[in-house]
Amino acid sequence: MQVLLILVAAVLAPLLGLALLLWLAHLEDTLPQDVQRARHRPEPAPILAILVRGAPVRPPVSVPVQRTAPESERLPDVVPGTAVA
């Protein structure tokens, strides 16, 4: 059984090597065409915004001016229990 496997491998190895060389030769022959095909493809325009049809346009949100705190909520300027020099 082992001798049979060695004979099959000995017969198939050169055939597989020849198939590999023919495939690499084909790739080498078609390389200039592939390069030209790749060069002629224009680059797509950059996507700057995605427009959605039928979506309502909302006005920008404005933040109201912050109110001043009433006197009862203001913090004291001096913390009780500390000496003022």
VENJO-V394090 format. One record per residue. PHI is phi in radians with two decimals (* if undefined). PSI is psi in degrees with one decimal (* if undefined). Layout:
phi={PHI;PHI}
psi={PSI;PSI}
//
This chain:
phi={*;-1.17;-1.14;-1.13;-1.12;-1.16;-1.15;-1.11;-1.13;-1.17;-1.39;-1.40;-1.04;-1.14;-1.17;-1.16;-1.12;-1.12;-1.09;-1.12;-1.11;-1.14;-1.18;-1.16;-1.14;-1.09;-1.09;-1.17;-1.20;-1.61;-1.08;-1.05;-1.14;-1.16;-1.16;-1.09;-1.09;-1.27;-1.27;-1.36;-1.40;-1.26;-1.32;-1.25;-1.21;-1.20;-1.52;-1.72;-2.75;-1.90;-1.54;-2.06;-1.35;1.42;-1.42;-1.19;-1.58;-1.64;-1.22;-1.11;-1.41;-1.85;-1.60;-1.21;-1.19;-1.25;-1.39;-1.49;-1.31;-1.15;-1.02;-1.22;-1.75;-1.33;-1.39;-1.21;-1.27;-2.05;-1.37;-1.06;1.64;-1.88;-1.49;-1.79;-1.53}
psi={-40.3;-37.2;-37.8;-41.5;-38.7;-40.4;-41.8;-43.0;-38.5;-32.4;-39.2;-26.5;-48.9;-34.4;-41.1;-37.0;-42.3;-41.5;-40.3;-44.1;-40.9;-38.4;-41.0;-36.2;-39.1;-43.6;-39.0;-37.9;-34.0;0.1;-46.4;-37.4;-40.5;-37.6;-43.7;-41.4;-37.6;-32.1;-31.9;-9.4;117.9;150.4;141.1;154.6;147.1;146.2;110.3;-28.8;150.9;115.8;136.9;124.0;140.3;-1.8;134.8;142.4;118.2;139.9;155.5;147.2;129.7;137.1;125.3;158.1;139.7;136.2;158.9;146.1;142.6;164.3;-35.8;-19.8;-5.8;144.7;145.7;152.4;-30.0;133.5;129.4;142.8;-3.2;146.7;142.1;123.8;*}
//
